[in-house]
Amino acid sequence: MAAALTCDDVKPTLEACKEYVRIGGETVPPSCCYSALDLRNLVMSSAADRQIACHCIQDAAKQMTQLNRTAYADVPKRCGLRLPFHFEINMNCNKYLVCDQLEGLRLKLHSCWDASIGLITNKF
């Protein structure tokens, strides 16, 4: 069984994207996009990991003294990524437990939360 995700696992993404989410700009630095891709790959295996990552990202953003909320929210889209959660200051991280609650239904769910439309999606 793999160890649970921690905020230390999320830190590389936060560090790589820190300057961009402070000041914004036309282009997200490649290091930020690569780190966001790594984060996506880390969190796709469990709803608990998605929730932990969501809280870590949210807490880090709230602690920043300067944050361009538009740049922060646009990181996934500008990097061409679809993440299971949005980069928002007030996102509800608790909704990412929904997938774990559905696992007892004996269905193989490849994707159970589509954050872009806010609906549970069952793909068998």
N, C-alpha and C positions, 0 to 999 in steps of 0.2 A: 504494500500500500504506500502510495507516495505521500510525502510530507505535505502538510497544508501550506498554502501560499501565505506569505507574510508581507508586510509593508517593505521589508528589505528587498524582496523580489520585485517590487513595483518601482523602487527608487531609481533604477537606471532610466526608465521612461520619464520620470519626473525631472531628473537632472538633464536629460538630453533635450527636453522640450521647454525648460525653464525660461530661457531668454525669449523664445518665440511667444509664449503665452503672456509674457510681461509686456512686450512692445508690439506684437503682431507683425504684419508684413505681407508681401505678395506670395512669398514662398516659404513653406515649412522646411527647416533644415533637414537634409537626408538622415542625419543621425536621430532626429526626433521621430521620423517616420519608421525607421528601422526598429527603434526601441518600442514604438507603438505596435508594430507588427509582432515583435517578440512578446509583448504583453498580451496581445490577442491570443497568441498560441498558448501562453501559460494558463489563461483563464477558461479556455474552451472545454476543459475536461470535467469541470464540476461547477454547480451553481454556488457552492460555498466559496470556491475560489473567485468567482465573479463578484460575489458580494464583498469579500475581503478587499479585492482590488478596487472596487467601487468606493468603499469607505476610505481607503488609503489615498486615492486620487482626490476625492472630495475634501478630505481633511487637509491635504497639502495645499490645495487651491485656496481654501479658507484662510490658511496661515500666510499666504503670500501678501506682502505689503503692497505690491503693484500687480494687478492682473487685468489684462485685456480680455474681458469675458467673451467677446466675439472670437478672438484668436483661439482662446482656450476651447470653446465649443466646436470650432472648425477643424481642430487637429485631425480627427479621424477622417472626415470628408476630404480634406485637402491632401491627406496621405493615401487616399483611395482605399480606406479600410472600412469594414463594417464591424463594429465592436458590439458586444452584447449590452452595452450601456452607453449613455451619452456623457459627454464631459460637461456637466452642469454643476454649479455650486450647490443647488438645492435638490439634486436628484434623489429619488427614493431608492436607496440601495437594498432595502428589505425585499423588494419585488423579485430579486434574483434568486430567492429561495424557492420560487414556484416550481422550478424543474425538479428539485430534490423531492418535493412532495408528490410529484407525478410518477416517480420511478417505480412505485409499488403497483402500478397498473399493468405491469408486465409488457409494456410497449417499448420498443426501441426508438427513442426519440433522438433524432440527429440534431434537431434544433427546437428548443421548446420556448424560447423567448425571442421575439423579434422587436428589439427596442425601437427600430425606426418607425414602426406602426403601432407599437404598444399593445401587441396582441400575442397570445400564445399560438405558436405554429407547430403543428405535428407533422413531421416528415418521416415516413416509415421506410 
